[in-house]
Amino acid sequence: MSFFSNSLLIDYDESTKNFLISHPDKERFPQPLVTVRAETYSAMTLDQASEFIGSRILLLIPAMRQHFKAEIERLASSERGKKS
């Protein structure tokens, strides 16, 4: 069961200050696919936070994964990618 989707729900939780990226089919995927916590983005600049959150969104969209496939594979095989 693939959680990749061309449609995603992006929410900002006021109480936790977290960004939540969710699948629109809440029955199959009740929890957010990605949670970006306030501690993660609070020390970032706007450009850094935009790149960080934007990359998480792009990686969940099948066409974007295909478009950036070579770069994703290169990053996954790098030392940085192996540590994650």
N, C-alpha and C positions, 0 to 999 in steps of 0.2 A: 504494500500500500504506500504509494508515493505522496509525500506531503508537499511536493513542489506544486505551484499554482500560478496561473496568470493573474489571479486576483488575490490580494492580500488585504487584511485589515490592520491599520496602523492606529494605535491608541496611545495616549499619554495618560498615565495614571496619576492624578493629582495628589493622592495620598502618599504614594511611594516615590513619586517623581521618576518612575520608570517608563521607558518606551516599550510597548508590547507589539510585536509583529505576529499576527495570528492568521490562521487559515480560515477562509469564510465558512467552511463546513464544520461548524462547532460540534456536531454529533460525532464525527470521525476524529476530530482533532480539538478536544475541549480546552487544552492548555495552549498558551502562546508558543509558537515555534521558536521565537527568539525574544528574550527579555534583555534590554540594555539598561542596566541599573544606573542610578544617579551617580554612584561612586565611580563608575566607568567613565562617563562623559563629563563629569564636573571639572576635571582638571584639563580638559581639552579645549582648544580654540574652536571657534565656529567651523573653520575649514576642516579641522581634524574630526570633529563630531559628525559633520556632514559626510565626510568620506567613510567613516567607520559605520555609521547607520546605513548610509546608502549602499555600501558593499554588501551588508547583510540582506538588504531587500533584493538587490540584483541576483544574489546567489540562490534565492528561493524561486526565481522565475525561470521556467525551463528554457525559453528562447534566449534569455540572457546567459544562462549557463552554457548553452551551445555556442553562442556568439563569443564568449570569453574562454572557451574550453582549453585552448592551448595555454593561455596564461594561468588558468586555474591549475592545470596539470604541472606547469613549470613551478608555480608556487608550492604546490603540494609536495613536489620532490626536492625542494630546497631545504636547507638546514632549518630555516625559520618554520617552514610548513611541517617538518617532521617533529618539531617540538610541541606543536599544538595538539 
